Amino acid sequence: MKYFILLLLCSCSIISVRPAAKQCSLPVFIASKNLQQNQQERTNSAIKHWNESVGINVFFDLGDVAWAEIEQNQGFVLISISENLRSSALATTNIIINSKKCIQSAKIYINSNYSNYNIDVFETIIRHELGHVLGFYHTSDFTKLMYSNIENSVQHPVDVSEEEIRELRQNMLSL
Protein backbone atom coordinates (compact mmCIF):
# COMPACT_ATOMS: atom_id res chain seq x y z
CA MET A 1 0.00 0.00 0.00
CA LYS A 2 1.34 3.42 -0.93
CA TYR A 3 1.49 6.17 1.73
CA PHE A 4 2.10 9.86 1.50
CA ILE A 5 3.51 11.89 4.36
CA LEU A 6 2.27 15.43 4.77
CA LEU A 7 4.10 17.72 7.14
CA LEU A 8 2.04 20.61 8.45
CA LEU A 9 4.08 23.24 10.26
CA CYS A 10 1.69 25.07 12.47
CA SER A 11 2.10 28.42 14.17
CA CYS A 12 4.99 29.34 11.92
CA SER A 13 3.77 29.83 8.37
CA ILE A 14 0.64 29.62 6.29
CA ILE A 15 0.30 26.52 4.15
CA SER A 16 -0.58 27.76 0.68
CA VAL A 17 -1.26 24.42 -1.00
CA ARG A 18 -4.25 22.49 0.32
CA PRO A 19 -3.65 18.75 0.09
CA ALA A 20 -6.56 16.58 -0.98
CA ALA A 21 -6.94 14.54 2.20
CA LYS A 22 -9.70 13.97 4.71
CA GLN A 23 -10.37 12.04 7.87
CA CYS A 24 -12.05 8.82 6.72
CA SER A 25 -12.06 6.94 10.00
CA LEU A 26 -14.10 8.08 12.97
CA PRO A 27 -13.67 8.03 15.86
CA VAL A 28 -10.02 9.00 16.10
CA PHE A 29 -8.15 7.54 19.08
CA ILE A 30 -5.67 9.77 20.92
CA ALA A 31 -2.58 8.45 22.71
CA SER A 32 -0.22 10.76 24.57
CA LYS A 33 3.20 10.68 26.14
CA ASN A 34 5.53 13.10 27.92
CA LEU A 35 2.65 15.38 28.93
CA GLN A 36 2.52 16.97 32.36
CA GLN A 37 -0.72 16.54 34.29
CA ASN A 38 -2.04 20.02 33.45
CA GLN A 39 -1.17 19.47 29.76
CA GLN A 40 -3.00 16.12 29.76
CA GLU A 41 -6.01 17.80 31.36
CA ARG A 42 -6.00 20.49 28.66
CA THR A 43 -5.59 17.85 25.96
CA ASN A 44 -8.68 16.12 27.38
CA SER A 45 -10.46 19.49 27.42
CA ALA A 46 -9.56 20.05 23.74
CA ILE A 47 -10.91 16.59 22.86
CA LYS A 48 -14.10 17.32 24.81
CA HIS A 49 -14.45 20.68 23.05
CA TRP A 50 -14.28 19.08 19.58
CA ASN A 51 -16.69 16.31 20.58
CA GLU A 52 -19.24 18.71 22.08
CA SER A 53 -18.91 21.20 19.21
CA VAL A 54 -19.59 18.54 16.58
CA GLY A 55 -22.21 16.73 18.64
CA ILE A 56 -20.62 13.29 18.41
CA ASN A 57 -17.48 11.68 19.78
CA VAL A 58 -14.96 12.24 17.00
CA PHE A 59 -12.05 11.74 19.43
CA PHE A 60 -11.45 9.21 22.22
CA ASP A 61 -8.53 9.57 24.61
CA LEU A 62 -6.60 6.37 25.31
CA GLY A 63 -4.18 8.08 27.68
CA ASP A 64 -0.53 7.03 27.85
CA VAL A 65 -0.24 4.15 25.37
CA ALA A 66 2.87 2.79 23.63
CA TRP A 67 2.77 4.19 20.09
CA ALA A 68 4.40 1.09 18.64
CA GLU A 69 1.36 -0.92 19.71
CA ILE A 70 -1.13 1.18 17.74
CA GLU A 71 0.62 3.12 14.95
CA GLN A 72 -0.23 0.64 12.19
CA ASN A 73 -3.96 0.98 12.87
CA GLN A 74 -6.23 3.44 11.08
CA GLY A 75 -7.42 6.45 13.06
CA PHE A 76 -4.79 6.90 15.76
CA VAL A 77 -3.02 10.07 16.87
CA LEU A 78 -0.03 10.48 19.16
CA ILE A 79 0.45 13.76 21.05
CA SER A 80 3.83 14.38 22.67
CA ILE A 81 6.35 17.03 23.67
CA SER A 82 9.41 17.18 21.42
CA GLU A 83 12.82 18.81 21.73
CA ASN A 84 13.54 18.29 18.02
CA LEU A 85 11.35 20.99 16.46
CA ARG A 86 12.79 24.12 14.95
CA SER A 87 12.64 26.92 17.46
CA SER A 88 9.94 29.00 15.71
CA ALA A 89 7.36 26.20 15.45
CA LEU A 90 4.99 25.88 18.40
CA ALA A 91 3.82 22.51 17.13
CA THR A 92 3.99 20.21 14.13
CA THR A 93 1.49 17.63 12.95
CA ASN A 94 2.83 14.80 10.81
CA ILE A 95 0.00 13.11 8.96
CA ILE A 96 0.16 9.83 7.07
CA ILE A 97 -2.21 9.78 4.11
CA ASN A 98 -3.07 6.47 2.45
CA SER A 99 -3.67 5.76 -1.23
CA LYS A 100 -7.38 6.65 -0.84
CA LYS A 101 -6.35 10.16 0.27
CA CYS A 102 -7.55 9.44 3.78
CA ILE A 103 -5.68 10.43 6.90
CA GLN A 104 -4.47 7.15 8.35
CA SER A 105 -2.68 8.38 11.45
CA ALA A 106 -0.93 11.41 12.82
CA LYS A 107 1.69 12.51 15.30
CA ILE A 108 1.35 15.87 17.00
CA TYR A 109 4.56 17.26 18.46
CA ILE A 110 4.49 20.24 20.81
CA ASN A 111 7.76 22.17 20.93
CA SER A 112 9.35 21.67 24.36
CA ASN A 113 10.43 25.35 24.30
CA TYR A 114 6.73 26.28 24.37
CA SER A 115 5.29 23.38 26.36
CA ASN A 116 5.09 25.51 29.50
CA TYR A 117 3.33 28.27 27.58
CA ASN A 118 0.19 29.77 29.10
CA ILE A 119 -2.06 26.72 29.60
CA ASP A 120 -4.98 28.35 27.73
CA VAL A 121 -2.69 28.88 24.73
CA PHE A 122 -1.50 25.26 25.08
CA GLU A 123 -5.12 24.13 24.74
CA THR A 124 -5.58 26.33 21.67
CA ILE A 125 -2.52 24.66 20.12
CA ILE A 126 -3.94 21.18 20.82
CA ARG A 127 -7.37 22.14 19.44
CA HIS A 128 -5.68 23.57 16.33
CA GLU A 129 -3.53 20.48 15.74
CA LEU A 130 -6.56 18.20 16.23
CA GLY A 131 -8.24 20.31 13.56
CA HIS A 132 -5.50 19.25 11.13
CA VAL A 133 -6.13 15.62 12.10
CA LEU A 134 -9.75 16.12 11.05
CA GLY A 135 -8.61 17.49 7.69
CA PHE A 136 -8.75 21.25 8.33
CA TYR A 137 -6.22 23.63 6.81
CA HIS A 138 -4.96 27.03 7.85
CA THR A 139 -7.14 30.10 7.46
CA SER A 140 -6.20 33.75 6.99
CA ASP A 141 -8.75 34.83 9.64
CA PHE A 142 -6.77 35.43 12.86
CA THR A 143 -9.91 35.02 14.99
CA LYS A 144 -10.40 31.38 13.90
CA LEU A 145 -8.95 28.29 15.53
CA MET A 146 -7.19 27.23 12.32
CA TYR A 147 -5.22 30.48 11.98
CA SER A 148 -1.56 29.56 11.52
CA ASN A 149 -0.16 31.62 14.42
CA ILE A 150 -1.00 32.28 18.05
CA GLU A 151 -2.78 35.61 18.09
CA ASN A 152 -2.45 37.32 21.46
CA SER A 153 -5.37 39.68 20.80
CA VAL A 154 -7.94 36.85 20.91
CA GLN A 155 -9.29 35.01 23.95
CA HIS A 156 -7.69 31.60 24.53
CA PRO A 157 -8.49 28.81 24.22
CA VAL A 158 -9.97 29.61 20.80
CA ASP A 159 -13.22 27.79 20.05
CA VAL A 160 -14.08 25.86 16.92
CA SER A 161 -16.14 28.15 14.68
CA GLU A 162 -19.62 27.36 13.38
CA GLU A 163 -18.15 27.40 9.87
CA GLU A 164 -15.58 24.75 10.82
CA ILE A 165 -18.27 22.62 12.49
CA ARG A 166 -20.48 22.80 9.37
CA GLU A 167 -17.52 21.83 7.17
CA LEU A 168 -16.66 18.87 9.40
CA ARG A 169 -20.27 17.66 9.50
CA GLN A 170 -20.47 17.90 5.71
CA ASN A 171 -17.25 15.88 5.37
CA MET A 172 -18.56 13.29 7.83
CA LEU A 173 -21.69 12.77 5.72
CA SER A 174 -19.47 11.67 2.84
CA LEU A 175 -17.80 8.90 4.91
N, C-alpha and C positions, 0 to 999 in steps of 0.2 A: 504494500500500500504506500502511496506517495504522500509525503507530508510537506507542508510549507511552514516556515517559521516566520512570524511577523513580530517585529520588535517595536513596541510603542513606547516612546520616551515621553513620559508625562511630566508636566510642570517644568518643562524646559524649552519646548518649541512646539509650534503648531504643525500637526501632520497635514500635509497638503493633498496627499493622494489617499483616497478612501478605498481600502481593500474590500473586495467582495467576499465578506465572510459574515456568518451569523451564528448565534448560539442555537444549535439544533437539538440539544439534550437538556431537558429540564426534569428534575431540579439539578442544580449545580452543587456539588459537595465541596466544602471548604475545609482544608487542613491547615494548621498553622504551626510554626516553630519559632523559637527565639523571641517571642513576644512577652513583654512584661505584663503583669496582671491588668493594669489600667489600659494597656494597648489591646489586650485580648477582650476586655469589656467593651471597648469602643469598636473593635472589629465586630463583636456580636451585635452592638447597637446599629452598625452600618448594615449588617445582614438583615436585622429586624426592620430597619427603615425601608430597604428595597422590597422586602416581602409585604409589608403593610401598604406601601405605596402602590404596588402592582395588584394587591388583593389576593395573591396566592404565594405559596412558598417556592420562590425561585432559587433560594439558597438554603442549604442546611449546613450547620457547623459541626464538623466531626471532632474539633479540638486538636490536640497535639497528636498527630498520626505520622508514622514513618512514610515519607513520600515514595520511597522505593516500593512500598506495598500497594500503592494505588495509582501511580503515574501512568500506567498503560491503559487504564480504564477511561472511558468517555465521561466527560462532565466533572472533572476534578480540578480544583484550584489550590495551590499552595501559597500561603502568605508568610513572608519571613523578613527579618531585618538583614540587610547585607552591607558589608564594608567594601564591596567591590564595584559600587556604582560611581560614575563620574560625579564630581563634587557638586555640579549645578543641578543634577536630577534629584528631585524629591523621592521619586519612585519610578519603577519601570515594570511594565507588564509584558512578559514574554508569552505569546499565544501560539499554540500549535494548531494549524488548520489542516484538516484532512482533504482528501481528493474531492469530496463533495462540497468543499468550501464551507465546512462547518467547523466551529471552534471545538477542538477535541479536549484540550486541557490548557491550563495557564499557570504561570508562576508570577506572583506579584512580589517584588522586592522593594522594601522601604529602605531608603538610604540611612545608614546608621548615624550619619552626621545630623540628620533631621528627626531621628526616631524619638527624641525627647522634646520635639516641637510642642507647642500648645496642643493639648489633648483634643480640643475641638477641631483644630486644623488637621490633626492626625486622622480623625474620623472622616473629615472631608476627603482626605487623600484616599482612604480605604473605599469610601463610597464611589469616588471617581474611578479608581482602578477596577472595582467590581462592575462599573458601567462598561468599561472596555471588555470585560469578560462576557457581558451580555450582548456585545456587538456594537456599542456606541463609539462614536468618534469624537474628536475635539470640535468645539464650537468657538465662534469668534465673540460670543456674548459672555462678557466677564461675570455676569450675574448667575450663570448656569453652572450646574455641577460639572459638566464636561468641558468647561473652559480649561485651557492647557496650563495655566499658572495659578498659584494661590493668590487670590486678590484680597488684600487686607481691608478693603473698604466694604466688603460684604460680611454678613453675619455667618459665623461658622458654628456647627457644621452646615454646609450648604445642602439644601433638600433637592431631591429629584423633582424636576419640573413636570407640569401636566403634559407638556409636549413630549418629553422623554417617555413618560408613562404610556401615552397614546401610541407612540412609535413601538415601544416594546410589546404592548398588547397586540398590535397589528402584526408584528413579526411572529409572535407566539401563535397566532391563528393559522399561520402558514406552515407550522410544524407538522 
